[in-house]
Amino acid sequence: MGIFSSQAEKRRRNVRIWARPEMKVTFRAEVMPGRSRENRTFTVKKVLSNGRVELHDFPDEHREGAFEPINFLRGLTK
């Protein structure tokens, strides 16, 4: 980038992508106490430019800290 790049471009480059559309995410148990893992798992509908996500069948937008860490090996059998 040149020396005249805008502040908005710099912020956009610094956003860490932690989720993708149609990816499954699970709310932390502390956020939804008393619910099983299956009832706390939702699918990402849209990833917003501020790093938050919108979910299918669940209102509002949510930040990464509201979810359990992503484990890409979960569900794989040996």
Order of alpha helices (4+ residues) and beta strands (2+ residues): alpha-beta-beta-beta-beta
